[in-house]
Amino acid sequence: MRIIRTTGRSAKQFEALLALLERRGSAALDTVLPAVNKILRNVRHQGDSALLGYAKKFDGFDKTQNLRVTPEETASAWNELDPSLKEALTVASRQIRAFAKNQMPKSWRASSGKGLTTGQLIRPLDSAGCYVPGGRHPLPSTMLMTVIPAQVAGVRRIVVTSPRPARETLATAHLLGVSEFYRIGGAHAVGALAYGTESISRVAKIVGPGNLYVTAAKRAVAFDCAIDMLAGPTEIVVTSDLGTSQGIASDLIAQAEHDPEALAIFITTKEDLANEVLTEVKLRSRTNPIAKEALRHNGYIFLAASKEEAQGITNRLAPEHLTVDATADLDWVQNAGSVFVGPHSPQPMGDYISGPNHTLPTGGMAGVRGGLSVMDFVKLITVQEYTAAGLRTLGPKAIRLAEAEGLTGHAEAIRARLEEKGSA
């Protein structure tokens, strides 16, 4: 990790780096796309034959196992779980479910003029595939974050895929009542969810984070199957003049330990605090090799000339996770996936138990969308209903607009209704 001033002799270096960081995103996906496309093509055309071959090669799957996890297996995992972990998972699920319920949009109808009623209907997707990574660490929290919003939205068929699912992940499936769970991962799992095989029916949408191959596969199938977003390496920005070096450094390390490619940035106007954080990060990351590597390659401390400049840099970065000093800071935040306010809000609380979703936009995408939510699992269907009087009022104006566009058929369709018996 290194300190870079935004002014003086390092100003040009800073601007070049910031411009590069603003363009971070999915370029790395192109390197694995040929291999991913081959896997997807084989799964699409060969079905289970290709899927099981890749599961054996990449997921450690063997013929003695069932591709589909049984309810008995998830129940057994739950029964074997430590009581304290059971309680933690239960509380987390309750928090996430309550937040998702508050997010749920409503159907409504209202009069927007005499003789016209408009509104919207909220309808769930028919099915969704939730991808739960199973690589470096078990991630039962990701199952909570992907499955619960789908359940709250009312999705009838929820499919989970996870390679080599750990006991904690299996137990969480039991807690949530997941009935369709497959022990596969990688691009081949995405292909099965997107196109279907003999064993797995396709889904309407795929959600959840994954490695480079999973993300590339989601991008490749996006025209055939809806996806949530392309999740890249974890990102953290802390913009603070008031935080403690211990708290800031701990948050930077916590997110950096997710991935050697994680991005960790501290922005401040206080030079003493910048130096203290740098020292603390070096001290605290010594025994965390993944975080240490990420911070060495992608760790920065930006020493800004003013609070306004620090705020502008933050919004240009559009980070996945953002920590600020106080509630008043929310007024200037324009681009962020999830915001953590004040000295008592460590970012890992949001990873597990606060309630807001931890599946968040990366690579600057927080500038255009938020994190995973119930909105990813519902459709908004708009409705309009005219009375004869309403059509007489607005119909002529719509005819005028149609004629201005040269769409005579549109105009005639309206005129025909106006001229029908009973419309007078």
Sequence and secondary structure as in RCSB ss.txt:
>XXXX:A:sequence
MRIIRTTGRSAKQFEALLALLERRGSAALDTVLPAVNKILRNVRHQGDSALLGYAKKFDGFDKTQNLRVTPEETA
SAWNELDPSLKEALTVASRQIRAFAKNQMPKSWRASSGKGLTTGQLIRPLDSAGCYVPGGRHPLPSTMLMTVIPA
QVAGVRRIVVTSPRPARETLATAHLLGVSEFYRIGGAHAVGALAYGTESISRVAKIVGPGNLYVTAAKRAVAFDC
AIDMLAGPTEIVVTSDLGTSQGIASDLIAQAEHDPEALAIFITTKEDLANEVLTEVKLRSRTNPIAKEALRHNGY
IFLAASKEEAQGITNRLAPEHLTVDATADLDWVQNAGSVFVGPHSPQPMGDYISGPNHTLPTGGMAGVRGGLSVM
DFVKLITVQEYTAAGLRTLGPKAIRLAEAEGLTGHAEAIRARLEEKGSA
>XXXX:A:secstr
 EEEESSGGGHHHHHHHHHHHHT SSTTHHHHHHHHHHHHHHHHHHTHHHHHHHHHHHH   TTS SB  HHHHH
HHHHHS HHHHHHHHHHHHHHHHHHHHH    EEEEEETTEEEEEEEEE SEEEEE   SSS  HHHHHHHHHHH
HHHT SEEEEE SS  HHHHHHHHHHT  EEES  HHHHHHHHHH  SSS   SEEE    HHHHHHHHHHTTTS
EES    S EEEEE SSS HHHHHHHHHHHHTT TT EEEEEES HHHHHHHHHHHHHHTTT HHHHHHHHHHEE
EEE SSHHHHHHHHHHH  SEEEESSGGGGGT  S SEEEESTT  HHHHHHTSSS S    TTGGGT     GG
GGEEEEEEEEE HHHHHHHHHHHHHHHHHTT HHHHHHHHHHHHSTT  
